[in-house]
Amino acid sequence: MENAYRNFYRTFYMNTGGFIPTKPLNQSLYPGDFFQIRNGEMIVLGNIFRARVIDPMDCEIGNEIRLNPVTWNFSDGVTKPYSGRGHSTQTGSGFEFSKQILSFDKRGSFFFKAEAPEAVKIMNWNGIQQQLIIRLTQTQYSFRELYVVTECATTESWTLAIAGAPKAELEITTDIENFGLVDIFGHHSARTVQSKDIEYYHREPKRRPSFFKAKRLAVQDEKLETFISQLISAQQSQNDWAREFFNYDFHYDHVYMPQVKDSQISLLDMLQSNQLNPNTALLYFKWVDANLDDIEKLFLKYGY
C-alpha cells in the first residue's frame, strides 16, 4: 500500500522550489543542522556552527527572506462538494455559520495551505563548503553519508490534511461573519465537525522551521567514473581468473556483461588505507542538492 504521506512530500518539493518537509512534520531544522537518513527516519546529529565545524563568525545568515505565497498553497485529489451557509438556534439567540466539505479522492490526496512563508538561509555556502568537506569527512568527523541544512522555511501558519483511504472526507465550519467560503480551510476559526478516513490533520499556528533545503555529501563524478571503469574491467576477467585459480569445472558464459550501478559507498569502501585524507578529500567529495531521490529514502522502511 502506498504510504499516505509520500505524495505530499513529493508535491511539496516540486511546488515550493525544492523545500522538503521535516519528518516527522513537527520537527524543527535550522540552517547548519547535519543529519542522516536511517530506516526512513531523519536523525539530526548536530549543527556545524554549534559544533564549531565552522566558526560562527565566518557565517553569513539571511533572515526573513520572503517566499512566493502562491506556491505554498496547493492540493491534490481534493474537491469541495459542498460550500454554504447555515443558521443555528442551539444557543437560543441563533447565529450563522459557514460550512465546507472536502472530499479526498484516494489515499494520499491532500490539502495544504500556508500563510506568509519566509526563509532563513546560509548566504555564503560557496565560501564554506570546501572547509565542511574536509572537516566533516576527515579532521573532525569521518562521515561518508551526510546532509547539511542550508535553508529553512517558516510560515505564519500552515494547515495540512492527508487522506488515509479513498473517499475520505473532512467537514469544517466557522462562525466568523461575512467569511469567504473558499477560505475556511486553514483559518484559525475553523472547527472540525466530522472527518472520515483522514490520516493526518493539523494546523501549526507558529513559525516552526518545519521545511528545509539541504546539501548531500556525494562522490565526485570523475572519481566515480574511473572506479566504475576499473570495476567493469576487473569483472570481465573474473571468470578467466577463477578457471585458473580453482581446481573445479565451473560453468561460466563466454560473453559476460557486468552490471555495475553508481555507488559512492562501494567506491569509498574500496579506497586503500590513507588514500582518502585531508589533502585528497576535495578530490573525492562534493555537495549536491537534496532531491526527490532523497525524499524516497524517507519512506524506504515501509517497503512500498
N, C-alpha and C positions, 0 to 999 in steps of 0.2 A: 504493500500500500504506500502511495506517495506521502511523504512527510508533509503535514499541513502547513508548515512554515516555509518550505523551500521556495515556493512560488513568490511569496512576499519578499524574501531576501534577494532573489534574482532580479525581480522587477524593481526593487528599491535601488539596487546598484545601477541599473540601466537608466532609471528616471532621474536620479539625482547627480549624475555625472561621476559616479564611482564611489559614493559613500556606501558603507556597509553597516547594517545594524549590529549591535553587540549581541552576543549570545552567552547567557540569557539576555533578554531585552532590557532588563532593569540594571544591567551592569554599566559602570562608568569607566570610560577610557579617556586618557589625557595624552596630549602630544608628548612624545618621548617614551611612552609605555612600550615595553617589549614583551612579546608573548609567543607561545607556541600553540598549535592545534593538536590535541591528543584525544583520540577516540571521540571526535565530534565536539569537543569542548575547547574553549579558549582559556588557556592557563597563563595568566599575567605573572611574569617573573620579576619585574622591576621597572624602573624608569631611568633612562640614560642620564638625566640631569640629577636626579636624586642619588643615583649610584655613582655619580661623578665620572661616568664614562666620557661625558662631555662636560667641560666646565660651564656652569650656567651663565657665566659672563660672556661666553663665546656664542650664546644662543640669541637669535632674534625671533621673538614671538609676535605674530599678528593677531590682534583681538577684534572682536565684533565685526568680522568680515561678513557683510550681508550676502545672503544667497537668494536665488530666484525663488520666491514663494510659490510660483505656479507649478514648478517641478516637484514640489513637496506635498502635492495633493493629488492622489491617484487611487484607482481601484481596478480590480479585475474580476469579472464574472459576477458583478453585483447590479441588481435592478431595484427600482423603487415602485413596487406595485401599488402602493397607497401613500398619498400625502394629503393631509386635510386638517381641518379644524373641528373641534368638538366643544361641547358645553357640559360641564359637570355641576351637579347640585348636591354633591356629597357633603359639603360643609355647611349647607343651608343657604349661604349667600350666592353660591354658584360662581364659576369662573370659566373662561375659555382657555383651551389648550390646543397646541399643535401636535399632531401625531404623524409618525412616519414609520413605514415598514420597509425594511431592507431584506431582499431575497438574494441568497448566495447560490450560485449555480452548482458548484461542485466543492469537494473537499479542497481546501487551499485557496478558494476565492476569498478576496479580502477587500476592505475599505480602509484607506489610510488618509488622515488629514492632519496637517501641521500648520502652526502659525509662526510667522516671523523667524525663519531659520537663520542662524548665524554660525560662523566657523571661527575656530581658534587654530592657528597654523604655525608650524615651524617655517619661517620665511627663508632661512639660509641653509636649507638642506644640502644644496650642492657644495657648500663650504665645509660641511662636517661629515659627509657620507664616507669619505675615504678613511678618516680617523675612526669612524664607527666600525668599518670592516676590520681594521687591524686590531682594535681593542676588543670587539665582541667575538672575534674568532681566534685571537692569538694571545694578546698581552693581559687582558683582564678576564676574559671568558674564552670558552672553546666551542662556541655554538657552530653547528652546521646547518641547522634549520631554525629560522627566526623571522619574526615580523616586528617592525617598529612603526608605531603610530606617528604619522606626520601631521595629521589634521583631525580635529574632532568637530562635531556639529551639535548645536543645541537648538531647541525651539521654545517659543513662549509657552506652547502646549502642543501635545500631539495625542491623537486617538487612533486606535487600531482595533479592527475586528477581523478575525480569521475564522472561516468555516471549518468545522471538523467533519462534515458529511455533506453529501449533495442535498440541495433544497433546504439548507439551513436558513433560519430567519432571525431577525432582530427587530423588535418593536420598541420604539423610543418616543418620548413625549417631552414637551416643555410648556410651562405656563407663562413664559415671558410674553407680554403683549406685543402685538404687531411684529411678530418674529417671522422672518422669511423661511418658508418651509424647506428650501434646499439647504439651509444652514444648520439644521438641527443637529446632525451628527458632528460630534466634536465640541459642541458648545457646553460650557460649564453647567448650564441649567438642565441639560438633557438627562432624563431618567429612563432606566430600562424598565419597561412594562412586562415584556416577555421575551424569552430567547429560546431557540431550538437548535441544537447541534452546533453551538458556537464554541470553537476550540479555545479562542483567546479573545478577550475584550478588555481593553484598558485605556484609561485616559491619564496621561502624565502632565500635570499642571505646572511643572517647574523645569528650569533649564538644566536638565541632567544630560551630560555628554554621552549619549547612547548610540551615536553614529560616528563613523570614523573612516579615514583613508589610511592606508599603511603601505610600507615598502617591505618586500620579502627578499631575504637573502637567497641569491641564486648563483650558479656557476657560470663563469664567462663562456660565451658561445665558442670561442676559438679553442679553449681547453677541452670543452665537451666534445666538439667535433673531432679533435685529434684523438681523444680517448676512444670514441666510438669506432673510428677508423682502425685503431690498433686492436680493439676488441674483435671486430669483424675479421681482421686478418688472422688473429690467433684462433678464432673459432673455425675458420676454413681449413686449417691444418690439424685440427684436434683429432679427427678420425685417423689420419695417417700416423700421428704420434702414438695413439692408443694401439693401433695394429702392431707397431714395432715394440712397444713397451710391454704389453700384457701377453702372456702366453695363453691366449684364448681366441677362438674364432668368432669375434663379434661381427654382427651384421651392421653395415652402415651404407648409406646412399653415396654413390659416387658423385652425384650432383647435390651439393648441400648449400642451402640458402639460409644463412644465420639470421636470426631475429633479434635485433637489438633495439631497445627503447631508450629514449633520453632519460637518464637517471643521474642526478647530481650526487645522490648517496653512493652509488657504485663508484663513480669517479673518485670521490673523496676517500672512500674506504680503500681504494687501490693505490693511493699515493704511498710511496716509500717513506720510511722514517725520516723526519726532518725536511722532507721535500716541501711541505707546507709550513712556512714560518713567517714571522713579521715582515721579512723582506720580500716574500713572494705572495703574500695574501691577496694583494690587489690584482695579481695575475690570474687568480682562481675565482675570486668572488666579485659580485656586482649586486646592485639593488634593482628590483623590478617592482612595478605596481601590483598590489594585490588585486586579483580579478575574479571572474566567475569560477575559475578552477579552484580558487582558494575557498570560495563560498561553498562549493561542493564538499570540501573537506569537513565542513561543519555538520554535515548530515551523513557521513560515512558509517557511523556506528549503528545507524538504524537499518542498514543493509538494503535500502531501497531508495 
